[in-house]
Structures are given as C-alpha cells and as structure tokens.
Amino acid sequence: MRATCLITCAATVLATAQAKTYTVVDTGQERCYGDTRELAYPAPGTAFHGQDAQYTGVTPAYRDNADGKVSRAEFDGPQSHFPALDKDHDGYLTEAEAPPLPPARRPLR
C-alpha cells in the first residue's frame, strides 16, 4: 500500500513538473453554482469552493489577419473541436465549413 502511494505521488510530481507548451486562458465565468442554484462565492473549505468563477487567468487573445479564413490560432472554440470542423483538413475554417447557427428565437409573449 505504501509503495503504491509513493509511486502515485512520484508520478503526480513528475507530471506537474513538466513544462506546459500552451497558455491556459480564462473562461470568463463569473458566477458560482451549487447543486440547484447560483451561489455567492463559496469560502475556502466550504462546499462548492474552487469553482472556475473564483479564478482569473490570461484573457484570450486571437489574431485576425482578415483573410476570410480562421486558423487554429484564430479559433476561439475548444481546440479539440477544430479538426472536426475543418472538413477539408487544410488547417483553416471557411464560411462553408462553419456550423449552422441555431434557429432564431420567437419573441416572448
């Protein structure tokens, strides 16, 4: 049991020590939530503490070179979605490859 813990701890330390090759950007989340409703920011040590809204990070910044195509560097969605959207696999998203917009909402009555 102790050997397993030591191996697990060592692997965690090594994984944490590896240099990141990317920047983690802030999501812009500003509200905290419990199981069923919005909450004030939970205090350390209380339930629901440590939510994304309680942290600030690097503001996302993307370069638009005005060529009418969106490269990976310009793409503001999850990078894991880029390959599925890039249907012709040329490294760019064009208007033809853009997913359709959701239908317009009807006005509330």
C-alpha positions, 0 to 999 in steps of 0.5 A: 500500500505504501509503495503504491502511494509513493509511486502515485505521488512520484508520478503526480510530481513528475507530471506537474513538473513538466513544462506546459507548451500552451497558455491556459486562458480564462473562461470568463465565468463569473458566477458560482453554482451549487447543486440547484442554484447560483451561489455567492462565492463559496469560502475556502473549505466550504462546499462548492469552493474552487469553482472556475468563477473564483479564478482569473487567468490570461484573457484570450487573445486571437489574431485576425489577419482578415483573410476570410479564413480562421486558423487554429490560432484564430479559433476561439472554440475548444481546440479539440473541436477544430479538426472536426470542423475543418472538413477539408483538413487544410488547417483553416475554417471557411464560411462553408465549413462553419456550423449552422447557427441555431434557429432564431428565437420567437419573441416572448409573449 
